[in-house]
Structure formats: C-alpha cells, structure tokens
Amino acid sequence: MIAVLHETTPARAGDPVETAARGWVAKVPALPMPGGGDTLGRWQALAHMAAQDLCLVKVLEAHYDARAILLALAPERLPPAQALGAVWAAHGPQETLQLDPCGRTLSGSKPWCSGAGWVDIALVTVRDEERTRLFLVDARHPGLQFDTNGWVATGMARIPSGTAHFNQVPAVEIGASNAYLERPGFWHGGAGIAACWYGAAVALAEPLRRSERCAQPGVAAGLLGEVDMHLASCAALLRELAAQIDAEPHASHRMAVIRVRSVVERACMHTLDLVGRALGPGPMCLDTFHAQRWSDLTVFIRQSHADRDWQELGALCHAEEHPWRL
C-alpha cells in the first residue's frame, strides 16, 4: 500500500528547500530503481515526500531520476551520492542551447531549469536536428548563469525555476542519440511524477477525512466519499502499474503510464475542488501548510501534458484489441 503520512507538513518554516533536500539525500542516498523489483517502494517514497512538501519533492524526484538515468546509460559517470542532481529536459521557444563545434562544450539558453543555482550536476537535453542528445554538466561551472526573475508563480514559488545560460560549459554526452527518450525508464519515470501528485492530493484530502463533519451522512461525508473514489482508483492503478513494470522492466508500458498520469491528474483536480467545497475557504486562508500545498499542487500537476496525453491515450486504446479486459 502506498505510504501516506498522517501528519504531513512541509519542511520547517525558515528551512531552505535546498537544505532540506540535501539533508534528505544524506539520509536516503538511493531509492529502488524503476523496474528493479520494488518500483512500488520507489513510488511510495516519492508520495511520502510529496505529502510533506511539493517543492522538496520536485528537487528530490529530479535528483533520484538523474541517478536512475546515469545508472541505466552511463554508470561510470555516477557522481558521489551527496551530489544533488537535476534533469533539465524541457524545451521552449527560448531555447538556443547547442553543442559547440569543438564538441565538448554547450552554449546558449535552456528554459524551465528547476533547482537552478542549487544543484551540483545536471543532465541536460539538446535537440540536434531530429535527435535528442543528453549531456552531463557541472551545474556549478562559472560559465553557467541562471535567470529566475521571470518565475512569478505563487505555487512552487520556493524552488527556483528559470532559464540557464550556458557559455562554453564543459559537457559529457550520456548514451547515444535518443537513448534518453528510447529507454523504458523514460516512461517509468513519468509514472513516478504521478506518484508525487498522488501523495500531495492525499495530504490535501486529510483535513477533510479527519473532519468531524464526515462522521455521519451529510454533504461533507458525500464529498469525502467522492474523494475516496478518485484516490482509491489512483492507488490501485499505481500498484498495478508498478507490478507490471517489475514483471517486464524492459517494456515501456507507455499506454499504462499515460493512463495513470491522466487519471491521477484528474483526481488531483477533483480533490482540489471537492476539499474546497467541503471545508470552505478557512483552511486555504488560515492553515499555512494546507494553503501552501493547495497552491503548489495547482502548479505542479500542470507538468502533465493535459489534453495531448488524452489524445495519445485514445489513439493507443484504439489500437488495442482488449484494453479493458478484466
């Protein structure tokens, strides 16, 4: 069963998220590898972290994902356990990042770099014609500067996410072209993000679950029942997918991953709505931790590809003979 904290609070007030992340990594240097026999344990850990603090899990999920990628594609490049890592794989119209003619350094700009200025190493994607190449860089190199001034979100505001500007930053290519996207772990890691969303939604629903108003039939109990239907369905799908990945670790399980991400994203949206309707504005306005989690989750779940995922899921479903076999 996916672990859920009964008392879920973010990192202590005043503690920088970076400090909390480094402390966590020192205590938990590794998580079970996706497809390594305990995928559910990995996702339980991520859900547990997310229930405490979504900004914290944003840093930690990327760190553990970076280590999983390196273990799969270039284990000899794995940095020391205490080195905080990130994966900067988002693309956007501002991106100009390119490999220099010398083939050894990167120059240009890369948007949406979470943990900018905090992490020690980063795995960075570069588009090269029709290919996607992956490079390992020292995120502390003086040729790497960060602009986070454009990050104005109130949700996920405690983790810097901005544009990284590279000026001849030494880079080591990891794996062959497109290996980052073609490995099964790419999809397995995408399901791990859903576990983060799920953990935060469960924590958000806890005040309603504990409310005395739910002890007897009424509006609050009915709304909690609807929350339960959504979250219990998510838990079942996550457990099922974890078992499938462990049974067939070399398969991507693409359709199942997209389904899980889509179902969990919808469950989060419903939970935000249902808990608000049941408890009113009080917790959002008077409970610091609840208000922070509420704001952070609304931003974090937009890491989903939304309707594009539904379109892909529908196309994959159409190609299946018996997608809903019991």
C-alpha positions in Angstrom: 0.0 0.0 0.0 1.3 3.5 -0.9 2.7 5.2 2.2 0.7 8.2 3.5 1.7 10.3 6.4 -0.9 11.1 9.0 0.8 14.3 9.9 2.0 15.9 6.7 3.8 19.2 7.0 6.3 20.9 4.7 9.9 21.5 5.7 10.1 23.6 8.9 9.4 27.3 8.4 12.6 29.1 7.7 14.5 26.0 6.4 15.6 26.5 2.8 14.2 23.8 0.5 17.8 23.2 -0.8 19.0 22.4 2.8 16.0 20.1 3.4 16.8 18.3 0.1 20.4 17.8 0.9 19.5 16.5 4.3 17.1 14.0 2.8 19.7 12.8 0.3 22.2 12.4 3.1 19.8 10.1 4.9 18.4 8.4 1.8 21.2 8.2 -0.8 19.2 6.0 -3.2 15.7 4.8 -4.0 14.8 1.5 -5.5 15.4 1.6 -9.3 12.3 1.6 -11.5 11.8 -1.9 -12.8 14.3 -3.3 -10.2 11.7 -5.3 -8.3 10.5 -2.6 -5.9 9.0 0.1 -8.2 6.1 0.5 -5.7 8.6 1.2 -2.9 10.2 3.9 -5.0 6.8 5.5 -5.7 5.8 5.2 -2.0 8.9 7.1 -1.1 8.1 9.8 -3.6 4.4 10.0 -2.5 5.7 10.3 1.1 8.0 13.2 0.2 5.3 14.9 -1.8 2.9 14.7 1.1 5.4 16.7 3.2 6.4 19.4 0.7 5.9 19.6 -3.1 8.8 21.9 -3.6 11.0 19.5 -1.8 9.8 16.5 -3.8 10.3 18.5 -7.0 14.0 18.7 -6.2 14.3 15.2 -4.9 12.4 13.4 -7.7 14.7 15.1 -10.3 17.7 14.1 -8.2 16.8 10.4 -8.0 15.7 10.4 -11.6 19.1 11.8 -12.7 20.8 8.9 -10.8 18.5 6.3 -12.3 19.3 7.7 -15.8 23.0 7.6 -15.2 22.8 4.1 -13.8 21.0 3.0 -16.9 23.1 4.8 -19.5 26.5 5.6 -18.0 27.0 4.1 -14.6 30.7 5.1 -14.7 29.6 8.8 -14.7 27.5 8.5 -11.5 28.6 11.3 -9.1 29.1 10.9 -5.4 25.9 10.1 -3.5 25.8 13.6 -1.8 25.9 15.5 -5.1 22.5 17.0 -5.7 21.4 16.4 -9.3 18.7 17.6 -11.7 17.3 16.8 -15.1 16.7 19.7 -17.4 14.8 18.3 -20.3 12.1 20.9 -21.0 12.1 22.7 -24.3 10.6 26.0 -25.3 10.8 28.8 -27.9 13.6 30.5 -25.8 15.9 27.5 -26.2 19.1 28.2 -28.1 21.3 25.5 -26.4 23.8 23.9 -28.8 26.9 21.8 -28.7 29.8 24.0 -29.7 31.8 23.0 -32.9 34.5 21.6 -30.7 32.0 19.0 -29.5 33.0 19.4 -25.8 31.0 22.4 -24.5 27.5 23.8 -24.5 26.5 27.3 -25.2 23.1 29.0 -25.4 20.0 29.1 -23.2 17.8 26.4 -21.7 14.4 27.3 -20.2 12.5 25.7 -17.3 15.5 24.6 -15.3 14.2 23.7 -11.8 16.7 23.9 -9.0 18.7 26.4 -10.9 21.6 27.6 -8.7 21.1 24.8 -6.2 22.1 21.6 -7.8 25.7 20.3 -8.3 25.2 18.4 -11.5 22.6 18.4 -14.2 21.6 16.2 -17.1 20.6 18.5 -20.0 18.9 17.6 -23.3 19.9 19.2 -26.6 17.9 18.9 -29.8 20.1 18.1 -32.7 18.0 18.1 -35.9 15.6 15.1 -35.4 17.6 13.7 -32.4 17.6 14.4 -28.7 21.0 14.2 -27.1 21.7 14.1 -23.3 24.7 15.7 -21.6 26.1 15.8 -18.1 27.3 19.2 -16.8 28.8 20.6 -13.7 26.0 23.0 -12.6 28.5 25.0 -10.5 30.7 25.9 -13.5 31.2 29.6 -13.8 30.1 29.6 -17.4 26.6 28.6 -16.3 24.4 31.5 -15.1 20.7 31.5 -14.2 17.9 34.0 -14.7 14.9 33.2 -12.4 13.4 36.7 -12.4 10.6 35.6 -14.7 9.4 32.9 -12.2 6.4 34.8 -10.7 4.2 31.8 -9.7 2.8 31.8 -6.2 2.6 28.0 -6.3 6.0 26.2 -6.4 7.5 29.6 -5.6 10.1 28.2 -3.2 12.1 26.4 -5.8 13.9 28.4 -8.4 12.9 27.5 -12.0 14.3 29.7 -14.7 16.5 30.0 -17.8 20.0 28.6 -17.7 22.5 30.5 -19.8 25.5 28.4 -20.9 28.8 29.9 -22.0 31.2 27.1 -23.1 30.2 24.9 -20.3 32.1 21.5 -20.5 29.7 18.7 -21.2 29.9 14.9 -21.4 27.4 13.1 -23.7 25.5 10.4 -21.9 24.4 7.5 -24.1 23.7 7.5 -27.8 21.4 10.0 -29.5 17.8 9.5 -28.5 18.8 6.9 -25.8 17.4 9.2 -23.1 13.9 9.0 -24.7 14.0 5.5 -26.0 14.9 3.7 -22.8 12.0 2.2 -20.8 13.0 4.2 -17.8 11.8 7.4 -19.5 8.2 6.2 -19.2 8.7 4.6 -15.8 10.0 7.9 -14.5 6.9 9.7 -15.9 4.8 7.4 -13.7 6.9 8.4 -10.7 5.8 12.0 -11.2 2.2 10.8 -10.9 3.1 9.2 -7.6 4.2 12.7 -6.4 0.9 14.2 -7.5 -0.9 11.4 -5.7 0.9 11.9 -2.4 0.2 15.6 -2.4 -3.5 15.0 -3.2 -3.8 12.5 -0.3 -2.2 15.0 2.1 -4.6 17.7 0.8 -7.6 15.5 1.5 -6.5 14.6 5.0 -8.2 17.6 6.8 -11.5 16.5 5.2 -11.0 12.9 6.1 -10.4 13.9 9.7 -13.2 16.4 9.9 -16.0 15.5 12.4 -18.5 16.6 9.8 -17.7 13.3 7.9 -18.6 11.1 10.9 -22.3 11.0 9.8 -24.2 11.2 6.5 -24.2 14.7 5.1 -22.7 16.9 2.4 -19.1 16.7 3.8 -19.3 12.9 4.0 -20.6 12.7 0.5 -17.8 14.8 -0.8 -15.3 12.7 1.1 -16.8 9.6 -0.5 -16.2 11.1 -3.9 -12.6 12.0 -3.0 -12.2 8.4 -1.9 -13.4 7.0 -5.2 -10.8 9.1 -7.0 -7.8 8.5 -4.8 -8.5 4.8 -4.2 -8.7 4.3 -8.0 -5.3 6.1 -8.4 -3.7 3.9 -5.7 -5.0 0.7 -7.4 -3.7 1.9 -10.8 -0.3 2.8 -9.4 0.1 -0.5 -7.6 -0.9 -2.4 -10.8 1.5 -0.5 -13.0 4.4 -0.9 -10.5 3.8 -4.7 -10.6 3.7 -4.6 -14.4 7.0 -2.7 -14.7 8.7 -5.0 -12.3 7.4 -8.0 -14.2 8.5 -6.6 -17.6 11.2 -4.0 -16.8 12.4 -3.8 -20.5 8.9 -2.7 -21.7 8.0 0.9 -21.6 4.3 0.3 -20.6 3.6 3.6 -22.4 -0.2 3.3 -22.6 -0.5 2.3 -18.9 1.8 5.2 -17.9 -0.2 7.8 -19.8 -3.4 6.3 -18.3 -2.0 6.5 -14.8 -0.7 10.1 -15.2 -4.0 11.2 -16.7 -6.2 9.6 -14.0 -4.0 11.0 -11.2 -4.0 14.4 -12.7 -7.8 14.4 -12.9 -8.1 13.0 -9.4 -5.9 15.9 -8.2 -8.2 18.4 -9.9 -11.3 16.8 -8.3 -9.6 16.7 -4.9 -8.7 20.4 -5.0 -12.4 21.1 -5.9 -14.1 18.7 -3.5 -12.0 19.5 -0.5 -12.5 23.2 -1.1 -16.3 22.7 -1.4 -16.4 20.6 1.8 -14.2 22.7 4.1 -14.8 26.2 2.6 -12.1 28.9 2.4 -10.9 28.5 6.0 -8.0 26.1 5.5 -6.9 27.8 2.4 -6.8 31.1 4.2 -5.8 30.2 7.8 -3.7 27.0 7.6 -0.3 27.7 6.3 0.6 24.2 5.3 -2.7 23.5 3.6 -2.7 26.8 1.7 0.9 26.1 0.5 0.1 22.6 -0.6 -3.0 23.8 -2.4 -1.1 26.5 -4.3 1.8 24.2 -5.1 -0.3 21.3 -6.4 -2.2 23.5 -8.8 1.1 24.4 -10.5 2.9 21.0 -10.1 0.1 19.0 -11.9 0.5 21.2 -14.9 3.6 19.2 -15.6 1.0 16.9 -17.1 0.6 17.2 -20.9 -3.1 17.5 -20.4 -5.3 17.0 -23.5 -2.3 15.9 -25.6 -1.9 12.9 -23.2 -5.6 12.1 -23.6 -5.3 12.2 -27.4 -2.3 9.8 -27.3 -4.1 7.5 -24.8 -7.1 7.4 -27.1 -5.0 6.5 -30.1 -3.2 3.8 -28.2 -6.5 2.5 -26.9 -7.9 2.3 -30.4 -5.0 0.1 -31.5 -5.5 -2.4 -28.6 -7.8 -5.4 -29.1 -9.0 -5.7 -25.5 -7.8 -2.6 -23.5 -10.4 -3.1 -20.7 -10.2 -6.8 -20.2 -10.9 -7.7 -16.5 
